[in-house]
Amino acid sequence: MKKVIFTQEWIALHPYEKADETDLYYTELANEIYHALDEACYTHNFKNMDDAKQLALSIAGYFEDVISGTGIWKTFTEECKQRYGTYIPFYEKESEFIKSPLNEDDPAYDPEEINIADVKFLLWHHYQQSSFVQEAVPFLFGTLELAAKLAYNILDREYETAPENERLLTYLSEMPEIEGNAETTEEEIEKNKELDEIHRRDTLAWFHYGCYFNIGNQKRLQFTLQQMANSPQGLTEPLAYSVQMEMTIASRNNLLALTSYEWLSKICRNMPTHKLWEDEEFKKKATEQYEKVDHEKAIHDYNLLKAKGYEDKFIFLEDVKTLKEFLKEIEFELPKDIRFPQKYEKGIILSGSPYTGINISFGLAHCIASPENPYYVQERAETDSFGIISGNGLPFPYEIVCKLIENNLIPDANIFTSQYVKEEGLKITQANLQFLADYYLMGRKDKDLSPKELW
């Protein structure tokens, strides 16, 4: 077997630098997984070989996580279960929607064990997040199913004998300092605080940029820094560090749009290191991003709709003329520099919420299956409405998309375009619509929706 993944690439996924026998084992496993994916032609989906290698490394990292009891993936599936009612989107109940020889023998999902559904999700997620893919990727297709089967068979074979990574578990779960006692001096207390801060910072950096669970964050950082370096202002070392720390703490470019701080708080909640993530000073720093947004103008504009009885409605208007007449009716003043499209099809959607204010959308009225919408065209909606979920062109704010889903106003949204699975694909897409909206729009109902009292 040709070696394409090397130990240093495996170590890059970990919070330490020196490899031991356990790391050598998982490096070999990652190589075997890579060749299994290649045999299924799944690696051919990636234009960049490094992306395909990263996928194999991540599947090996997932396996190491389950074997070692670090709880990263288990925390993710628990969060999915709480939000969406299934441990893993799409694949846990795949056979209920699509019958296939490739899934008929899939065992029931067990959150305490490895699962083929987990492997399928990692295959889809990495393909969707690869740098050259710009459109939404259907989560079921032949090469994915075959690749998952081959990779899972390797993990299943190794399950009883694979070594635990005790170093990784210790790093994640144990505090770095000696616990204080009554005789501890002030100097030692301060030293312990410094150790806490260093360990917290290093753990965050590793989890956000290195852990198998998060992909693309390192590239996002490099891209941002390169843009800043090319700007007239240039990039200084202190500024680069500041940007890196802000992205590490505040970025929501992770699964389920949780920050790395929030993920680590959940992963470590039953470990001694939970103290690191419950530190009040750091907690305030990590969560203040949500408090910075000023909703005053949006709330004011929304209240104009509310005063006329339009607070929870989608309004469908024929053209810009009727739009302006409606806005005048509710006493909303358009910005002087606003420019509407010169050419557009009939049907403009106006909607609102306290946190998003008044929203105006062109070109998608044919997608909204409302009895009050004379512009709805099902045939066109079947083709176009998933763009609302994937955020293609960002036609609606996340909160408005949630309103559309809750009111079943986009029943034709389907990530599958192939005629062969269109009907089954629609059913499974609709069953996972909220997850897909959260995934593509990086939204969260617990953080991004207006409080009930403002409606």
Secondary structure, DSSP 8 states (H G I E B T S, - for coil): ----S-HHHHHTTSS-S---HHHHHHHHHHHHHHHHHHHTTGGGG-SSHHHHHHHHHHHHHHHHHHHHT--HHHHHHHHHHHHHSSSSTTTTTHHHH---TTTTT-----TTS--HHHHHHHHHHHHHHSTT--S---S--HHHHHHHHHHHHHHHHHTTT----HHHHHHHHS-SS----TT--HHHHHHHHHHHHHHHHHHHHHHHHTSTT--SHHHHHHHHHHHHHHSTT---HHHHHHHHHHHHHH---SGGG--HHHHHHHHTTTSTTHHHHH-HHHHHHHHGGGGS---HHHHHHHHHHHHTT-TT--EEESSHHHHHHHHHHTT----TT----SS--S-EEEEEETTTEEEEEES-GGG---TT-TT--HHHHHHHTHHHHHTTT--S-HHHHHHHHHTT--TT--S---TTSHHHHHHHHHHTHHHHHHHHHT--HHHHS--GGG-
